[in-house]
Amino acid sequence: MGSNTSLEPLLMEGDRECDNSSPDFNEKNNPRSPFFTRKSLSVFIANFLLLILSVVILVFAKFESSRQSSLCTKEHSFYSPALEGVKYEKVRFAGLPELDSKWRGPPSSLLDEAWDNVTSKVPEIPVDESVVHRTHNQLDINSLTRFPPEFGGQIYSEVEWKHQLHCLNLMRKYIHFDYYKNTTSLFYAYSSDEIVNHLAHCIDMLRQSVMCNADTGLIFSYWIEGHDHKHVDFNNEHVCRNFESLLEYQQQNGHLIAQKLLVRHPGAVDLPDYPENVTRLMMRPEERNKYYL
């Protein structure tokens, strides 16, 4: 009896705490009550601020990554306005000759068009004198070829990769000499010795480029069923400059001009010799071997 009496107040207290009809309970759980509205608004604001903060952090991280990549590119590249077009991507090389490629195969109009689009149809970049100075060019700036006035009159420049692909394209055509002998000016307008000298120049320019940008990627070999010799796998991933981005930069910032329109501008100064020879004469003897691969 005494035991029941002692529990009664506790049970009644518990009943009061769980009483759904109490004013406090109704206020805290009624969606229309001021308490519920304030609580929901606070939660919404907190989540919204977290979302904004996450977006800011993500944008900053992406910007910082892009900035660091740009700084790295500029640090390890000689100055060129075309660096603005540099973006990086992962690319897997294709080494098997059996794989389809628009860049190789027997001569055809489609194959020629692919190569023309990255060589003869690529515009050249007009630059001003400040750009020339940033490239450490020490020759007389008045001896530089310029675009005609109708093209702006600025200094005429060409990106290295265009010349390198031009060289590869000439070598490709030389493999199929009989097909191209009447359509490629180098083949029909020059002697055999001049053709060989031009191609030798191309080979050595490509050799220097490969050695300058020596690729340290690893190539593995495998044993293949039914073969007694190892098979070299060239199908490897590389971090490459996005070529489409570089091509787009040229298209947006360059002029496509016929070579015959490039004539001496008023005030042009002729160099006494080829620019390579003039540059070498300007170097100290100990510098000459240092600067040539």
TORKOL-4160 file (C-alpha; in steps of 0.2 Angstrom, whole numbers, padded with zeros to 4 digits, m for minus):
293
<pt num="1" X="0000" Y="0000" Z="0000"/>
<pt num="2" X="0014" Y="0012" Z="0005"/>
<pt num="3" X="0023" Y="0006" Z="m0010"/>
<pt num="4" X="0009" Y="0011" Z="m0022"/>
<pt num="5" X="0007" Y="0028" Z="m0014"/>
<pt num="6" X="0026" Y="0032" Z="m0016"/>
<pt num="7" X="0025" Y="0027" Z="m0035"/>
<pt num="8" X="0010" Y="0037" Z="m0039"/>
<pt num="9" X="0018" Y="0055" Z="m0039"/>
<pt num="10" X="0031" Y="0048" Z="m0051"/>
<pt num="11" X="0019" Y="0040" Z="m0063"/>
<pt num="12" X="0008" Y="0056" Z="m0063"/>
<pt num="13" X="0024" Y="0066" Z="m0066"/>
<pt num="14" X="0028" Y="0055" Z="m0081"/>
<pt num="15" X="0011" Y="0056" Z="m0087"/>
<pt num="16" X="0012" Y="0075" Z="m0087"/>
<pt num="17" X="0029" Y="0075" Z="m0097"/>
<pt num="18" X="0021" Y="0064" Z="m0111"/>
<pt num="19" X="0005" Y="0073" Z="m0111"/>
<pt num="20" X="0002" Y="0078" Z="m0130"/>
<pt num="21" X="m0011" Y="0090" Z="m0125"/>
<pt num="22" X="0001" Y="0101" Z="m0115"/>
<pt num="23" X="0004" Y="0119" Z="m0122"/>
<pt num="24" X="0023" Y="0117" Z="m0123"/>
<pt num="25" X="0022" Y="0101" Z="m0133"/>
<pt num="26" X="0009" Y="0108" Z="m0145"/>
<pt num="27" X="0019" Y="0124" Z="m0148"/>
<pt num="28" X="0036" Y="0114" Z="m0152"/>
<pt num="29" X="0027" Y="0102" Z="m0164"/>
<pt num="30" X="0015" Y="0113" Z="m0173"/>
<pt num="31" X="0022" Y="0117" Z="m0190"/>
<pt num="32" X="0013" Y="0134" Z="m0189"/>
<pt num="33" X="0019" Y="0139" Z="m0172"/>
<pt num="34" X="0032" Y="0152" Z="m0170"/>
<pt num="35" X="0044" Y="0140" Z="m0162"/>
<pt num="36" X="0043" Y="0128" Z="m0176"/>
<pt num="37" X="0045" Y="0141" Z="m0189"/>
<pt num="38" X="0061" Y="0149" Z="m0181"/>
<pt num="39" X="0069" Y="0131" Z="m0179"/>
<pt num="40" X="0065" Y="0127" Z="m0197"/>
<pt num="41" X="0072" Y="0144" Z="m0204"/>
<pt num="42" X="0088" Y="0141" Z="m0193"/>
<pt num="43" X="0091" Y="0124" Z="m0201"/>
<pt num="44" X="0087" Y="0130" Z="m0218"/>
<pt num="45" X="0099" Y="0145" Z="m0216"/>
<pt num="46" X="0113" Y="0134" Z="m0209"/>
<pt num="47" X="0111" Y="0121" Z="m0223"/>
<pt num="48" X="0111" Y="0135" Z="m0236"/>
<pt num="49" X="0127" Y="0143" Z="m0229"/>
<pt num="50" X="0135" Y="0126" Z="m0229"/>
<pt num="51" X="0131" Y="0124" Z="m0247"/>
<pt num="52" X="0137" Y="0141" Z="m0252"/>
<pt num="53" X="0153" Y="0137" Z="m0242"/>
<pt num="54" X="0155" Y="0121" Z="m0251"/>
<pt num="55" X="0153" Y="0129" Z="m0268"/>
<pt num="56" X="0166" Y="0142" Z="m0264"/>
<pt num="57" X="0179" Y="0129" Z="m0258"/>
<pt num="58" X="0176" Y="0119" Z="m0274"/>
<pt num="59" X="0177" Y="0134" Z="m0285"/>
<pt num="60" X="0193" Y="0140" Z="m0276"/>
<pt num="61" X="0201" Y="0123" Z="m0277"/>
<pt num="62" X="0198" Y="0122" Z="m0296"/>
<pt num="63" X="0204" Y="0139" Z="m0298"/>
<pt num="64" X="0220" Y="0136" Z="m0288"/>
<pt num="65" X="0223" Y="0120" Z="m0297"/>
<pt num="66" X="0221" Y="0129" Z="m0314"/>
<pt num="67" X="0233" Y="0143" Z="m0308"/>
<pt num="68" X="0246" Y="0131" Z="m0302"/>
<pt num="69" X="0245" Y="0121" Z="m0318"/>
<pt num="70" X="0247" Y="0137" Z="m0328"/>
<pt num="71" X="0262" Y="0143" Z="m0317"/>
<pt num="72" X="0270" Y="0126" Z="m0320"/>
<pt num="73" X="0267" Y="0127" Z="m0339"/>
<pt num="74" X="0275" Y="0144" Z="m0340"/>
<pt num="75" X="0289" Y="0140" Z="m0329"/>
<pt num="76" X="0294" Y="0125" Z="m0340"/>
<pt num="77" X="0290" Y="0133" Z="m0357"/>
<pt num="78" X="0298" Y="0147" Z="m0366"/>
<pt num="79" X="0287" Y="0162" Z="m0368"/>
<pt num="80" X="0273" Y="0162" Z="m0381"/>
<pt num="81" X="0256" Y="0170" Z="m0381"/>
<pt num="82" X="0250" Y="0153" Z="m0387"/>
<pt num="83" X="0253" Y="0146" Z="m0369"/>
<pt num="84" X="0235" Y="0154" Z="m0366"/>
<pt num="85" X="0228" Y="0139" Z="m0376"/>
<pt num="86" X="0237" Y="0126" Z="m0365"/>
<pt num="87" X="0226" Y="0113" Z="m0356"/>
<pt num="88" X="0231" Y="0096" Z="m0350"/>
<pt num="89" X="0222" Y="0079" Z="m0352"/>
<pt num="90" X="0226" Y="0061" Z="m0351"/>
<pt num="91" X="0228" Y="0052" Z="m0368"/>
<pt num="92" X="0232" Y="0034" Z="m0372"/>
<pt num="93" X="0244" Y="0032" Z="m0387"/>
<pt num="94" X="0239" Y="0019" Z="m0400"/>
<pt num="95" X="0254" Y="0009" Z="m0406"/>
<pt num="96" X="0246" Y="m0006" Z="m0416"/>
<pt num="97" X="0247" Y="m0002" Z="m0435"/>
<pt num="98" X="0231" Y="m0012" Z="m0437"/>
<pt num="99" X="0221" Y="0001" Z="m0427"/>
<pt num="100" X="0211" Y="0013" Z="m0436"/>
<pt num="101" X="0218" Y="0031" Z="m0437"/>
<pt num="102" X="0214" Y="0046" Z="m0448"/>
<pt num="103" X="0233" Y="0050" Z="m0448"/>
<pt num="104" X="0240" Y="0035" Z="m0457"/>
<pt num="105" X="0236" Y="0023" Z="m0471"/>
<pt num="106" X="0237" Y="0023" Z="m0490"/>
<pt num="107" X="0235" Y="0041" Z="m0498"/>
<pt num="108" X="0218" Y="0047" Z="m0499"/>
<pt num="109" X="0208" Y="0064" Z="m0499"/>
<pt num="110" X="0202" Y="0061" Z="m0481"/>
<pt num="111" X="0220" Y="0057" Z="m0475"/>
<pt num="112" X="0227" Y="0073" Z="m0484"/>
<pt num="113" X="0213" Y="0083" Z="m0477"/>
<pt num="114" X="0217" Y="0078" Z="m0459"/>
<pt num="115" X="0235" Y="0083" Z="m0461"/>
<pt num="116" X="0231" Y="0099" Z="m0470"/>
<pt num="117" X="0220" Y="0104" Z="m0455"/>
<pt num="118" X="0234" Y="0104" Z="m0443"/>
<pt num="119" X="0248" Y="0111" Z="m0456"/>
<pt num="120" X="0244" Y="0122" Z="m0471"/>
<pt num="121" X="0227" Y="0127" Z="m0464"/>
<pt num="122" X="0233" Y="0133" Z="m0447"/>
<pt num="123" X="0234" Y="0152" Z="m0446"/>
<pt num="124" X="0250" Y="0161" Z="m0440"/>
<pt num="125" X="0250" Y="0172" Z="m0425"/>
<pt num="126" X="0252" Y="0191" Z="m0426"/>
<pt num="127" X="0263" Y="0198" Z="m0412"/>
<pt num="128" X="0270" Y="0215" Z="m0407"/>
<pt num="129" X="0287" Y="0220" Z="m0403"/>
<pt num="130" X="0285" Y="0217" Z="m0384"/>
<pt num="131" X="0282" Y="0199" Z="m0387"/>
<pt num="132" X="0297" Y="0197" Z="m0398"/>
<pt num="133" X="0308" Y="0204" Z="m0384"/>
<pt num="134" X="0300" Y="0192" Z="m0371"/>
<pt num="135" X="0307" Y="0178" Z="m0382"/>
<pt num="136" X="0325" Y="0184" Z="m0380"/>
<pt num="137" X="0326" Y="0187" Z="m0398"/>
<pt num="138" X="0342" Y="0198" Z="m0401"/>
<pt num="139" X="0342" Y="0201" Z="m0419"/>
<pt num="140" X="0337" Y="0217" Z="m0427"/>
<pt num="141" X="0318" Y="0218" Z="m0425"/>
<pt num="142" X="0316" Y="0228" Z="m0441"/>
<pt num="143" X="0322" Y="0212" Z="m0451"/>
<pt num="144" X="0307" Y="0202" Z="m0445"/>
<pt num="145" X="0293" Y="0198" Z="m0458"/>
<pt num="146" X="0277" Y="0207" Z="m0455"/>
<pt num="147" X="0259" Y="0204" Z="m0460"/>
<pt num="148" X="0253" Y="0216" Z="m0474"/>
<pt num="149" X="0244" Y="0232" Z="m0468"/>
<pt num="150" X="0227" Y="0224" Z="m0473"/>
<pt num="151" X="0231" Y="0210" Z="m0460"/>
<pt num="152" X="0236" Y="0223" Z="m0447"/>
<pt num="153" X="0254" Y="0225" Z="m0451"/>
<pt num="154" X="0260" Y="0215" Z="m0435"/>
<pt num="155" X="0275" Y="0204" Z="m0434"/>
<pt num="156" X="0272" Y="0187" Z="m0442"/>
<pt num="157" X="0275" Y="0171" Z="m0431"/>
<pt num="158" X="0272" Y="0153" Z="m0432"/>
<pt num="159" X="0271" Y="0140" Z="m0418"/>
<pt num="160" X="0284" Y="0126" Z="m0417"/>
<pt num="161" X="0271" Y="0112" Z="m0417"/>
<pt num="162" X="0264" Y="0117" Z="m0434"/>
<pt num="163" X="0282" Y="0116" Z="m0442"/>
<pt num="164" X="0285" Y="0099" Z="m0434"/>
<pt num="165" X="0269" Y="0092" Z="m0441"/>
<pt num="166" X="0273" Y="0100" Z="m0458"/>
<pt num="167" X="0289" Y="0090" Z="m0457"/>
<pt num="168" X="0280" Y="0074" Z="m0452"/>
<pt num="169" X="0268" Y="0077" Z="m0466"/>
<pt num="170" X="0282" Y="0079" Z="m0479"/>
<pt num="171" X="0290" Y="0063" Z="m0473"/>
<pt num="172" X="0273" Y="0054" Z="m0475"/>
<pt num="173" X="0271" Y="0060" Z="m0492"/>
<pt num="174" X="0289" Y="0055" Z="m0497"/>
<pt num="175" X="0285" Y="0037" Z="m0492"/>
<pt num="176" X="0272" Y="0038" Z="m0506"/>
<pt num="177" X="0282" Y="0049" Z="m0518"/>
<pt num="178" X="0274" Y="0043" Z="m0534"/>
<pt num="179" X="0257" Y="0048" Z="m0528"/>
<pt num="180" X="0262" Y="0066" Z="m0522"/>
<pt num="181" X="0276" Y="0070" Z="m0534"/>
<pt num="182" X="0265" Y="0081" Z="m0545"/>
<pt num="183" X="0255" Y="0089" Z="m0531"/>
<pt num="184" X="0268" Y="0094" Z="m0518"/>
<pt num="185" X="0279" Y="0109" Z="m0522"/>
<pt num="186" X="0294" Y="0102" Z="m0514"/>
<pt num="187" X="0294" Y="0087" Z="m0525"/>
<pt num="188" X="0291" Y="0094" Z="m0542"/>
<pt num="189" X="0300" Y="0111" Z="m0540"/>
<pt num="190" X="0316" Y="0106" Z="m0532"/>
<pt num="191" X="0330" Y="0094" Z="m0536"/>
<pt num="192" X="0333" Y="0077" Z="m0528"/>
<pt num="193" X="0347" Y="0084" Z="m0518"/>
<pt num="194" X="0336" Y="0099" Z="m0512"/>
<pt num="195" X="0322" Y="0087" Z="m0507"/>
<pt num="196" X="0334" Y="0076" Z="m0497"/>
<pt num="197" X="0342" Y="0091" Z="m0488"/>
<pt num="198" X="0324" Y="0098" Z="m0484"/>
<pt num="199" X="0319" Y="0081" Z="m0477"/>
<pt num="200" X="0336" Y="0079" Z="m0467"/>
<pt num="201" X="0332" Y="0096" Z="m0460"/>
<pt num="202" X="0315" Y="0090" Z="m0454"/>
<pt num="203" X="0322" Y="0074" Z="m0447"/>
<pt num="204" X="0335" Y="0084" Z="m0436"/>
<pt num="205" X="0322" Y="0097" Z="m0431"/>
<pt num="206" X="0311" Y="0083" Z="m0425"/>
<pt num="207" X="0326" Y="0074" Z="m0417"/>
<pt num="208" X="0329" Y="0090" Z="m0407"/>
<pt num="209" X="0311" Y="0092" Z="m0401"/>
<pt num="210" X="0310" Y="0074" Z="m0395"/>
<pt num="211" X="0327" Y="0076" Z="m0386"/>
<pt num="212" X="0321" Y="0092" Z="m0378"/>
<pt num="213" X="0305" Y="0085" Z="m0372"/>
<pt num="214" X="0311" Y="0068" Z="m0368"/>
<pt num="215" X="0296" Y="0057" Z="m0363"/>
<pt num="216" X="0301" Y="0047" Z="m0347"/>
<pt num="217" X="0285" Y="0036" Z="m0348"/>
<pt num="218" X="0288" Y="0018" Z="m0346"/>
<pt num="219" X="0285" Y="0005" Z="m0360"/>
<pt num="220" X="0282" Y="m0013" Z="m0356"/>
<pt num="221" X="0284" Y="m0029" Z="m0366"/>
<pt num="222" X="0274" Y="m0045" Z="m0365"/>
<pt num="223" X="0274" Y="m0063" Z="m0370"/>
<pt num="224" X="0260" Y="m0067" Z="m0382"/>
<pt num="225" X="0254" Y="m0084" Z="m0385"/>
<pt num="226" X="0260" Y="m0091" Z="m0402"/>
<pt num="227" X="0275" Y="m0079" Z="m0403"/>
<pt num="228" X="0293" Y="m0082" Z="m0399"/>
<pt num="229" X="0298" Y="m0064" Z="m0397"/>
<pt num="230" X="0292" Y="m0051" Z="m0385"/>
<pt num="231" X="0278" Y="m0039" Z="m0389"/>
<pt num="232" X="0281" Y="m0021" Z="m0385"/>
<pt num="233" X="0265" Y="m0012" Z="m0379"/>
<pt num="234" X="0264" Y="0006" Z="m0384"/>
<pt num="235" X="0246" Y="0008" Z="m0379"/>
<pt num="236" X="0251" Y="0019" Z="m0364"/>
<pt num="237" X="0243" Y="0033" Z="m0355"/>
<pt num="238" X="0252" Y="0050" Z="m0356"/>
<pt num="239" X="0248" Y="0068" Z="m0349"/>
<pt num="240" X="0246" Y="0078" Z="m0365"/>
<pt num="241" X="0243" Y="0096" Z="m0370"/>
<pt num="242" X="0225" Y="0096" Z="m0377"/>
<pt num="243" X="0229" Y="0098" Z="m0395"/>
<pt num="244" X="0211" Y="0104" Z="m0400"/>
<pt num="245" X="0213" Y="0118" Z="m0387"/>
<pt num="246" X="0229" Y="0124" Z="m0395"/>
<pt num="247" X="0222" Y="0123" Z="m0413"/>
<pt num="248" X="0207" Y="0133" Z="m0407"/>
<pt num="249" X="0219" Y="0146" Z="m0400"/>
<pt num="250" X="0227" Y="0148" Z="m0417"/>
<pt num="251" X="0210" Y="0149" Z="m0426"/>
<pt num="252" X="0204" Y="0163" Z="m0415"/>
<pt num="253" X="0220" Y="0173" Z="m0414"/>
<pt num="254" X="0229" Y="0170" Z="m0431"/>
<pt num="255" X="0228" Y="0175" Z="m0449"/>
<pt num="256" X="0229" Y="0162" Z="m0463"/>
<pt num="257" X="0239" Y="0171" Z="m0477"/>
<pt num="258" X="0246" Y="0165" Z="m0493"/>
<pt num="259" X="0265" Y="0166" Z="m0492"/>
<pt num="260" X="0266" Y="0176" Z="m0508"/>
<pt num="261" X="0258" Y="0191" Z="m0499"/>
<pt num="262" X="0272" Y="0192" Z="m0486"/>
<pt num="263" X="0283" Y="0205" Z="m0494"/>
<pt num="264" X="0296" Y="0217" Z="m0487"/>
<pt num="265" X="0288" Y="0231" Z="m0477"/>
<pt num="266" X="0294" Y="0249" Z="m0478"/>
<pt num="267" X="0309" Y="0251" Z="m0467"/>
<pt num="268" X="0313" Y="0233" Z="m0467"/>
<pt num="269" X="0332" Y="0229" Z="m0464"/>
<pt num="270" X="0340" Y="0214" Z="m0472"/>
<pt num="271" X="0351" Y="0202" Z="m0461"/>
<pt num="272" X="0369" Y="0199" Z="m0468"/>
<pt num="273" X="0366" Y="0180" Z="m0466"/>
<pt num="274" X="0354" Y="0167" Z="m0461"/>
<pt num="275" X="0347" Y="0171" Z="m0443"/>
<pt num="276" X="0355" Y="0155" Z="m0436"/>
<pt num="277" X="0372" Y="0160" Z="m0442"/>
<pt num="278" X="0370" Y="0178" Z="m0436"/>
<pt num="279" X="0364" Y="0172" Z="m0419"/>
<pt num="280" X="0379" Y="0160" Z="m0417"/>
<pt num="281" X="0391" Y="0174" Z="m0421"/>
<pt num="282" X="0383" Y="0184" Z="m0407"/>
<pt num="283" X="0387" Y="0170" Z="m0395"/>
<pt num="284" X="0403" Y="0167" Z="m0385"/>
<pt num="285" X="0412" Y="0151" Z="m0391"/>
<pt num="286" X="0408" Y="0142" Z="m0374"/>
<pt num="287" X="0389" Y="0146" Z="m0377"/>
<pt num="288" X="0388" Y="0139" Z="m0394"/>
<pt num="289" X="0388" Y="0120" Z="m0389"/>
<pt num="290" X="0378" Y="0124" Z="m0374"/>
<pt num="291" X="0363" Y="0130" Z="m0383"/>
<pt num="292" X="0362" Y="0117" Z="m0397"/>
<pt num="293" X="0357" Y="0099" Z="m0395"/>
